[in-house]
Amino acid sequence: MSLLLVWITCVPCVSMTPIAGQSKSTQSGGSTAVASGLGEGQRLLSRAKRGWVWNQMFVLEEFSGPDPILVGRLHTDLDVRNKSIKYVLAGEGAGTIFAIEPLTGNIHAMKRLDREEKAEYTLTAQVINAETDEPLEPPSEFIIKVQDINDNPPQFIKGPYRASVPEMSAVGTTVTQVTATDADDPVYGNSAKLVYSILEGQPYFSVDPNSATIKIALHGMDREMREEYLVVIQAKDMGGHMGGLSGTTTVTITLTDINDNPPKFSKSLYEFVIPEDLPTGKMGGKVKANDRDIGENAKSTYNILEGDEQGMFEITTDTQTQEGILRLKRPLDYESKKAYTLKVEATNIRSEPISGGPFKDTATVKIVVEDSDEPPVFSKPIYFLEVNENAPIDTVIGAVTARDPDATGSLVRYVIDRHTDLERQFNINVNDGKITLAKPLDRETDMWHNITVTATESSNWLPCQVLAIVAIRVMDINDNAPEFATEYEAFLCENGKPGQVIQTVSAVDKDDPIQGHYFDYRLVPEMLNNPNFTIKNNQDNSISVLAKHDTFRRQKQEMYFLPIIVTDNGNPPMSSTNTLTIRVCGCSKDGIVQSCNVEAYVLPIGLSMGALIAILACIILLLVIVVLFVTLRRHKNEPLIIKDDEDVRENIIRYDDEGGGEEDTEAFDIATLQNPDGINGYLPRKDIKPDLQFMPRAGQHSGPNGVDVDEFINVRLHEADNDPTAPPYDSIQIYGYEGRGSIAGSLSSLETASSDSDQNYDYLREWGPRFRRLGELYSVGESDRET
């Protein structure tokens, strides 16, 4: 038995490659031959204990359908004598892409074969029994390889492209590189061999046909003339030959700026009129040099080349507008110079090597100074004057001077700003600026006085004024006598020795002489020969007070007063008499003062002062405790509830409308007279603590209409009489006011001046049966008071 595989194709490029010869199997006893559509037979030797196996690789060109194509035919010598055989196909694509006719063995490609999706298919062919599906031969494996055809055009995956190149670049300068890809087989034929060409963008750019590198093709490309170019690049396969597929992409090329243009002033001559009173630092004018470049290449700096020898002006660059701002560095003076002619230069900040250095341009600026009404000008900004203290009024301290810088030379008037001279201690002459005293000055109060003087033009009805500061120093004269530096109080020990220093005394003087202070101390004449104390000069403007003996006793004299005269060295000299107080004290053996009072001798025979203070504190504490105890006792004896005839508590409910009299029962709802909280139960009292606990009583529920007031009052009265927690006073409530014309009048005790004990309620019995119960209640009250 043999299996014949016949390959039939209508494509002339199908090929077949043999792998081995043929042999016989010990089991099958048959023979197998392989024939192709080209008439070439090839046999494959099977392995031991197997049928014939075909291990052949066949090449089939990809196709796009839609009709099925016959790939080949399976044939075995069994189908000559036995009609019950069937061909089956298995493997990659079997049943979907490839199909076999069971009876004839013809294999067809049913779908489009695309090498870019799958390049090879491995299949297995076998002959089986058509009735039992038992294999008659072992399976044979073969490979179908899909051969590429040129069915995919080139594609620019990353397109469209954008690139940039500096303007004025040389010919051949690389701009960018593009890349196209082809999905066809690059190793078979020329389907994937690409050639690049330029469709649009000539003569400015060119492209390398193999590398797709775009380059400059034209010299002198200027950004200021044209900034952007659109280039179309084509990629064609088959090496660019006829019949090849192609793809295109666009490349947007932008020329970047270089500094190839100089700045240029819009005018060669600028003229400005600047008032002479323009403050320094303010703008006087603007100039601008235009530059066709952009960005940093268009930025320029400005400077003054000529015409400003005095340094009156400066020019700076506005970073936003690239304008040159002309400003004043020094004040202008029309009377000194009326015009200036400046030469201004604009220079690019950046420069390109190909441009040959920085670009620049110059222009002329003519400035005319305009005369202004200037304020007066003081000869000095600050004046320093001196005056002696206690100088007489109208003394001339000094003068300030100012002039009008204008050509008219107007007179100047002077005024003191009284905000700086609130006490009006100075005056000034309005015409000549002489400053005089208005009040005497004291250096010891204020050494300096700072005032402000204003100068204005007398002919200007709109004052144009200027200020000057005048600092006046008050010079010292010897008008203060020296005195003790502090109020000294010296202490002298009873056991002190003769010649012992009791106190060191120094003096101060409010004056401030140039040569400094020198004080002379001496005792008053009547104390020169006193037997107790003397003084010693320490040669440092201080003296020491010394004791002459050691017999000082407190019992004899407790305190001594020593008057001392202090004189300064001024002209004329000033002096004052100061008294030193000296107290005699008891001291320890080390000379430490312990007591200076005479009572200290009396205390040792009794109690000390500390013991007396402690005893007094204890007595005061006991008194406080007693007072607190008595106060607490009184509070405990006071009753918790004060019963007073005047303690009448009423709940008055007022209404805005008046009733129509006794017969009017429709004025308001009588149910509102009831306590809404007490309808459903018992309300405990909160003003006292009950002694007994009772269960809440169920109150009588009444409807809103037809309430029996008599029954309501009886129930409340019964509850109050039998409630042990009720307070010992009545709670009277007025539920309404009757209208005018009622013969009963008001029942409220608030409208009567008499007390309960003064009133007679017998008339209640005459009002009829409605008030009978009320009359009985008040009659009972009167009988109770009588008993």
Backbone hydrogen bonds, N-H to C=O, Kabsch-Sander energy under -0.5 kcal/mol:
donor,donor_aa,acceptor,acceptor_aa,energy
4,L,75,H,-9.9
5,L,3,L,-0.5
5,L,33,A,-0.7
6,V,4,L,-0.6
6,V,73,R,-5.4
7,W,5,L,-0.5
7,W,35,A,-1.6
8,I,6,V,-0.6
14,V,11,V,-1.6
15,S,59,V,-0.5
17,T,57,M,-1.1
29,G,25,S,-1.2
34,V,42,Q,-0.8
35,A,5,L,-1.4
36,S,40,E,-1.0
37,G,7,W,-1.2
39,G,36,S,-2.0
41,G,39,G,-0.5
42,Q,34,V,-2.8
46,S,44,L,-0.5
50,R,47,R,-1.3
55,N,53,V,-0.6
56,Q,54,W,-0.6
57,M,17,T,-0.6
58,F,143,I,-2.7
59,V,15,S,-1.3
60,L,145,K,-3.8
62,E,147,Q,-2.4
69,I,109,A,-1.6
71,V,107,I,-3.1
72,G,107,I,-1.3
73,R,6,V,-6.5
74,L,105,G,-2.2
75,H,4,L,-5.1
77,D,2,S,-4.4
78,L,2,S,-0.6
79,D,76,T,-1.2
80,V,77,D,-1.0
81,R,77,D,-0.6
82,N,78,L,-2.5
83,K,81,R,-0.5
86,K,128,I,-2.5
87,Y,102,P,-2.5
88,V,126,Q,-2.6
90,A,124,T,-2.6
92,E,122,T,-2.4
94,A,91,G,-1.5
95,G,98,F,-3.4
96,T,93,G,-1.3
97,I,93,G,-1.8
98,F,93,G,-2.9
99,A,108,H,-2.3
101,E,106,N,-2.2
105,G,101,E,-3.0
107,I,72,G,-3.6
108,H,99,A,-3.0
109,A,69,I,-3.0
110,M,97,I,-3.8
110,M,108,H,-0.7
111,K,97,I,-0.7
113,L,63,F,-1.3
114,D,112,R,-0.6
115,R,113,L,-0.5
117,E,114,D,-1.3
118,K,114,D,-2.4
121,Y,144,I,-2.0
123,L,121,Y,-0.6
123,L,142,F,-2.9
124,T,90,A,-3.7
125,A,140,S,-3.2
126,Q,88,V,-1.8
128,I,86,K,-2.9
129,N,134,E,-3.0
130,A,84,S,-2.2
133,D,129,N,-2.0
136,L,127,V,-3.0
137,E,127,V,-1.3
140,S,125,A,-3.1
142,F,123,L,-2.5
143,I,56,Q,-2.6
144,I,121,Y,-2.9
145,K,58,F,-3.8
145,K,143,I,-0.6
146,V,119,A,-3.2
147,Q,60,L,-2.5
147,Q,145,K,-0.6
151,D,149,I,-1.7
155,Q,181,T,-2.7
157,I,155,Q,-0.9
159,G,156,F,-0.8
161,Y,250,T,-2.8
163,A,252,T,-2.8
165,V,254,T,-2.1
167,E,256,T,-2.4
168,M,221,M,-2.8
169,S,166,P,-0.9
172,G,216,I,-2.7
173,T,170,A,-1.7
175,V,214,I,-3.2
176,T,214,I,-1.0
178,V,212,A,-2.0
181,T,155,Q,-3.0
188,Y,185,D,-0.6
189,G,187,V,-0.6
191,S,188,Y,-0.8
193,K,190,N,-0.9
194,L,192,A,-0.7
195,V,236,K,-1.9
196,Y,209,P,-2.7
197,S,234,Q,-2.3
199,L,197,S,-0.5
199,L,232,V,-2.9
200,E,232,V,-1.3
204,Y,201,G,-0.8
205,F,201,G,-1.8
206,S,215,K,-2.0
208,D,213,T,-1.9
212,A,208,D,-1.8
214,I,176,T,-3.1
214,I,212,A,-0.5
215,K,206,S,-2.6
216,I,173,T,-2.1
217,A,204,Y,-3.1
218,L,204,Y,-1.0
222,D,220,G,-0.6
225,M,222,D,-0.8
226,R,222,D,-2.2
229,Y,253,I,-2.7
231,V,229,Y,-0.5
231,V,251,V,-2.7
232,V,200,E,-1.6
233,I,249,T,-2.6
234,Q,197,S,-3.2
235,A,247,G,-3.1
236,K,195,V,-2.4
237,D,245,L,-2.9
238,M,190,N,-1.9
239,G,193,K,-2.5
240,G,237,D,-1.6
241,H,238,M,-1.5
244,G,241,H,-1.7
247,G,235,A,-2.4
249,T,233,I,-2.1
251,V,231,V,-3.1
252,T,161,Y,-2.7
253,I,229,Y,-2.8
253,I,251,V,-0.7
254,T,163,A,-2.4
254,T,252,T,-0.5
255,L,227,E,-3.0
256,T,165,V,-1.8
256,T,254,T,-0.6
260,D,258,I,-2.0
264,K,290,N,-2.6
266,S,288,K,-1.6
270,Y,364,T,-3.1
272,F,366,K,-2.7
274,I,272,F,-0.5
274,I,368,V,-2.6
276,E,370,E,-2.6
278,L,275,P,-1.6
281,G,328,L,-2.6
282,K,279,P,-1.5
284,G,326,L,-3.9
285,G,326,L,-1.2
287,V,324,G,-2.2
289,A,322,Q,-0.6
290,N,264,K,-2.9
290,N,288,K,-0.5
297,N,294,I,-1.2
298,A,295,G,-1.3
299,K,296,E,-1.0
301,T,347,T,-2.7
303,N,345,E,-1.8
305,L,303,N,-0.6
305,L,343,K,-3.5
306,E,343,K,-1.0
311,G,308,D,-1.1
314,E,327,R,-2.0
316,T,325,I,-2.1
318,D,323,E,-2.9
319,T,317,T,-0.7
322,Q,318,D,-2.5
324,G,287,V,-4.0
325,I,316,T,-3.3
325,I,323,E,-0.6
326,L,285,G,-2.8
326,L,324,G,-0.6
327,R,314,E,-3.2
327,R,325,I,-0.6
328,L,282,K,-1.5
329,K,312,M,-3.2
330,R,312,M,-1.3
332,L,276,E,-0.6
336,S,333,D,-0.7
337,K,333,D,-2.6
340,Y,367,I,-2.8
342,L,365,V,-3.7
343,K,306,E,-2.0
344,V,342,L,-0.6
344,V,363,A,-2.9
345,E,303,N,-2.7
346,A,361,D,-3.1
347,T,301,T,-2.5
348,N,359,F,-2.6
349,I,299,K,-2.2
352,E,259,N,-0.5
355,S,352,E,-1.0
356,G,352,E,-0.7
356,G,353,P,-0.8
357,G,352,E,-0.9
361,D,346,A,-2.0
363,A,344,V,-2.5
364,T,268,S,-2.6
365,V,342,L,-3.2
366,K,270,Y,-3.6
367,I,340,Y,-3.5
367,I,365,V,-0.5
368,V,272,F,-2.9
369,V,338,K,-2.9
369,V,367,I,-0.5
370,E,274,I,-2.7
374,E,372,S,-1.4
377,V,403,R,-3.0
379,S,401,T,-2.3
383,Y,469,I,-2.8
385,L,383,Y,-0.5
385,L,471,A,-3.0
387,V,473,R,-2.1
389,E,475,M,-2.5
390,N,441,L,-2.4
391,A,388,N,-1.3
394,D,437,L,-2.6
395,T,392,P,-1.2
397,I,395,T,-0.6
397,I,435,I,-3.1
398,G,435,I,-1.2
400,V,433,G,-1.8
403,R,377,V,-2.1
409,G,406,D,-0.8
413,R,456,T,-3.0
414,Y,430,V,-1.4
415,V,454,T,-2.1
417,D,452,T,-3.2
418,R,416,I,-0.8
420,T,417,D,-2.0
421,D,418,R,-0.6
424,R,421,D,-1.4
427,N,436,T,-2.5
429,N,434,K,-2.2
433,G,429,N,-2.0
435,I,398,G,-3.4
436,T,427,N,-2.5
437,L,395,T,-1.6
438,A,425,Q,-3.0
439,K,425,Q,-1.2
445,T,442,D,-1.1
446,D,442,D,-2.2
449,H,472,I,-2.2
451,I,449,H,-0.6
451,I,470,V,-2.6
453,V,468,A,-2.8
454,T,415,V,-3.7
455,A,466,V,-2.6
456,T,413,R,-2.2
458,S,411,L,-2.7
460,N,457,E,-0.7
461,W,459,S,-0.6
465,Q,463,P,-0.7
466,V,455,A,-1.7
468,A,453,V,-1.9
469,I,381,P,-1.7
470,V,451,I,-3.1
471,A,383,Y,-3.5
471,A,469,I,-0.5
472,I,449,H,-3.3
472,I,470,V,-0.6
473,R,385,L,-3.0
473,R,471,A,-0.5
474,V,447,M,-3.0
475,M,387,V,-3.4
475,M,473,R,-0.6
479,D,477,I,-1.8
483,E,508,V,-2.1
485,A,506,S,-2.3
488,Y,486,T,-1.3
490,A,581,T,-2.8
492,L,583,R,-3.4
494,E,585,C,-1.9
496,G,493,C,-1.6
499,G,547,A,-3.8
500,Q,497,K,-1.5
502,I,500,Q,-0.5
502,I,545,V,-3.6
503,Q,545,V,-1.0
505,V,503,Q,-0.5
505,V,543,I,-2.9
507,A,541,N,-0.8
508,V,483,E,-2.8
516,G,513,P,-0.9
520,D,567,T,-2.9
522,R,565,I,-2.0
524,V,563,P,-1.2
527,M,524,V,-2.1
528,L,525,P,-1.4
530,N,527,M,-1.2
534,T,546,L,-1.8
536,K,544,S,-1.9
538,N,542,S,-2.7
540,D,542,S,-0.5
543,I,505,V,-2.6
544,S,536,K,-2.6
545,V,503,Q,-3.0
546,L,534,T,-3.1
546,L,544,S,-0.5
547,A,500,Q,-1.7
548,K,532,N,-3.1
557,Q,553,R,-2.5
560,Y,582,I,-3.2
562,L,580,L,-2.9
564,I,578,N,-3.3
565,I,522,R,-3.9
566,V,576,S,-2.9
567,T,520,D,-2.3
568,D,574,M,-2.7
576,S,566,V,-2.0
578,N,564,I,-3.2
578,N,576,S,-0.5
580,L,562,L,-2.7
581,T,488,Y,-0.9
581,T,579,T,-0.5
582,I,560,Y,-3.2
583,R,490,A,-2.8
584,V,558,E,-2.8
585,C,492,L,-3.1
586,G,595,S,-4.1
588,S,592,I,-2.2
591,G,588,S,-1.6
594,Q,586,G,-3.0
595,S,586,G,-1.6
600,A,597,N,-0.9
601,Y,598,V,-1.9
602,V,599,E,-0.9
603,L,599,E,-1.7
605,I,602,V,-1.1
606,G,603,L,-1.4
612,L,608,S,-2.0
613,I,609,M,-2.0
614,A,610,G,-2.0
615,I,611,A,-2.3
616,L,612,L,-2.2
617,A,613,I,-2.1
618,C,614,A,-1.9
619,I,615,I,-2.0
620,I,616,L,-2.1
621,L,617,A,-2.0
622,L,618,C,-2.2
623,L,619,I,-2.1
624,V,620,I,-1.9
625,I,621,L,-1.9
626,V,622,L,-2.2
627,V,623,L,-2.3
628,L,624,V,-2.1
629,F,625,I,-2.1
630,V,626,V,-2.4
631,T,627,V,-2.0
632,L,628,L,-2.1
633,R,629,F,-1.9
634,R,630,V,-1.9
635,H,631,T,-1.6
636,K,632,L,-1.6
637,N,633,R,-1.4
638,E,634,R,-0.7
643,K,641,I,-0.6
644,D,642,I,-0.6
647,D,644,D,-1.4
648,V,646,E,-2.0
649,R,647,D,-0.6
649,R,730,D,-0.5
650,E,648,V,-0.6
651,N,732,I,-1.0
652,I,650,E,-0.7
653,I,651,N,-0.6
653,I,734,I,-1.0
654,R,652,I,-0.6
659,G,737,Y,-0.6
664,D,661,G,-0.9
665,T,663,E,-0.9
671,A,704,P,-0.8
672,T,669,D,-1.3
673,L,670,I,-1.7
674,Q,671,A,-1.3
678,G,675,N,-1.3
679,I,675,N,-0.6
694,F,692,L,-0.5
699,G,697,R,-0.7
702,S,700,Q,-0.6
709,V,707,V,-0.9
712,F,708,D,-2.3
713,I,709,V,-2.6
714,N,710,D,-2.1
715,V,711,E,-2.3
716,R,712,F,-2.0
717,L,713,I,-2.4
718,H,714,N,-2.5
719,E,715,V,-2.4
720,A,716,R,-2.2
721,D,717,L,-2.3
722,N,718,H,-1.7
723,D,720,A,-0.7
726,A,723,D,-1.4
729,Y,727,P,-1.0
732,I,649,R,-1.1
732,I,730,D,-0.7
734,I,651,N,-1.1
735,Y,733,Q,-0.6
742,S,739,G,-1.0
751,E,748,S,-0.8
752,T,749,S,-1.0
758,D,755,S,-0.9
759,Q,755,S,-0.6
759,Q,756,D,-0.7
761,Y,759,Q,-0.5
764,L,761,Y,-1.2
765,R,762,D,-1.5
766,E,763,Y,-0.8
767,W,764,L,-1.0
768,G,765,R,-0.6
771,F,768,G,-1.1
772,R,769,P,-1.1
775,G,771,F,-2.1
776,E,772,R,-2.2
777,L,773,R,-2.0
778,Y,774,L,-2.0
779,S,775,G,-2.1
780,V,776,E,-2.4
781,G,777,L,-1.7
782,E,778,Y,-1.8
783,S,779,S,-2.2
784,D,780,V,-2.2
785,R,781,G,-1.6
786,E,782,E,-1.8
787,T,783,S,-2.0
